[in-house]
Amino acid sequence: MAGTKQATTTVSGPEFACPVSPVVDIVFSRWTTPVLWALHTYGRQRFVELERRIGTITPKVLTQRLRQLERDGLVVRTYHPEVPPRVEYEISELGRSLAPLFAHLTEWGAAHLGRVEEARRAYDADPARPRP
């Protein structure tokens, strides 16, 4: 456009190269997805219930993940001052807003993971490929 000047800004970092990166960092860390899935699917749960549902997570990692998810606004922690004290976790409204994203990923997985496995087998069977 004549007479207009566009500002150019040099910005670095992966979040600027790909605007999806910050979302991936928040939602798709190793244990975030199983925690959110369990809370979304089974509702409000105590720490031990959540730990049992996920199965392979350590208490330390689950504690760290729940704290981060609470900080990110994806999980709500409710403390009940009883004897003994009771703490429950549930997915927040913000966390529930991720449901369509997870549904699309589930659909994609059902439609395409077989092809991914085929591609991996073909790659691994190719004698021209480097071996680890």
C-alpha positions in Angstrom: 0.0 0.0 0.0 1.4 3.4 -0.9 2.2 5.6 1.9 2.0 3.0 4.7 5.0 1.8 6.4 5.0 -1.6 8.1 7.1 -2.1 11.2 9.5 -5.0 11.2 10.4 -6.7 14.4 13.0 -9.3 14.8 11.7 -11.8 17.3 13.4 -15.1 18.2 12.4 -18.2 20.1 10.4 -21.2 19.0 7.1 -19.7 20.2 7.4 -17.1 17.5 8.5 -19.5 14.8 5.4 -21.7 15.6 2.5 -20.1 17.5 1.4 -23.6 18.6 4.6 -24.2 20.6 3.4 -22.6 23.9 0.2 -24.6 23.8 2.1 -27.8 23.2 4.4 -27.0 26.1 1.5 -26.5 28.4 -0.8 -29.4 27.3 1.5 -32.1 26.0 4.1 -32.5 28.5 4.7 -36.2 29.5 2.1 -36.4 32.3 -0.2 -33.5 31.6 -2.4 -35.4 29.1 -3.0 -38.5 31.3 -3.8 -36.3 34.3 -6.3 -34.1 32.3 -7.8 -37.1 30.6 -8.4 -38.9 34.0 -9.9 -35.8 35.6 -12.1 -35.1 32.5 -13.3 -38.7 32.2 -13.8 -39.6 35.9 -14.4 -36.2 37.5 -13.2 -35.0 40.8 -10.6 -37.2 42.4 -8.3 -37.4 45.4 -4.6 -37.7 44.9 -4.4 -41.5 45.5 -7.4 -42.1 43.2 -5.7 -40.2 40.4 -2.4 -41.9 41.0 -4.0 -45.3 40.8 -5.9 -44.4 37.6 -2.7 -43.3 35.8 -0.7 -46.2 37.2 2.8 -45.5 36.2 3.3 -42.0 37.6 5.3 -41.5 40.8 3.8 -39.4 43.6 6.5 -36.8 43.2 5.8 -36.3 39.5 2.1 -36.3 40.1 2.5 -33.6 42.7 4.6 -31.5 40.4 2.2 -32.0 37.5 -0.9 -31.1 39.6 0.8 -28.0 40.9 1.8 -26.9 37.4 -1.7 -27.6 36.1 -3.3 -25.6 39.0 -0.9 -22.8 38.3 -1.8 -22.9 34.6 -5.5 -22.8 35.5 -6.3 -26.2 34.1 -7.0 -27.9 37.4 -8.7 -26.8 40.6 -7.5 -28.0 43.9 -10.0 -28.1 46.8 -8.8 -28.5 50.4 -11.4 -29.8 52.9 -10.4 -28.9 56.5 -11.5 -32.2 58.0 -9.9 -34.8 60.2 -8.0 -36.2 58.4 -7.7 -33.4 55.8 -9.0 -34.2 52.3 -7.8 -32.7 49.1 -9.6 -33.2 45.7 -8.6 -32.2 42.2 -10.9 -31.5 39.3 -10.5 -30.2 35.8 -11.3 -26.5 35.5 -13.5 -24.8 32.9 -10.3 -23.8 31.1 -9.1 -27.4 31.2 -12.5 -28.6 29.9 -12.1 -26.3 27.0 -9.4 -28.6 25.7 -11.9 -31.4 25.2 -12.4 -30.7 21.5 -8.7 -30.7 20.9 -8.3 -34.1 22.6 -11.3 -35.4 20.6 -9.7 -34.4 17.3 -6.4 -36.0 18.4 -8.3 -39.2 19.3 -10.0 -39.2 15.9 -6.6 -38.5 14.2 -5.0 -41.4 16.1 -7.8 -43.8 15.2 -7.5 -42.8 11.5 -3.8 -42.6 11.1 -1.7 -44.4 13.8 -1.8 -47.6 11.7 -0.2 -45.7 8.9 2.4 -44.3 11.2 3.3 -47.9 12.4 3.5 -49.0 8.8 5.9 -46.2 8.0 8.0 -47.0 11.0 8.2 -50.7 10.0 9.2 -49.7 6.4 11.8 -47.3 7.7 13.3 -49.8 10.1 13.3 -52.5 7.5 15.2 -50.4 4.9 18.9 -51.6 4.9 20.0 -48.2 3.6 18.8 -46.4 6.8 21.4 -45.7 9.5 21.1 -47.8 12.6 21.4 -46.4 16.2 
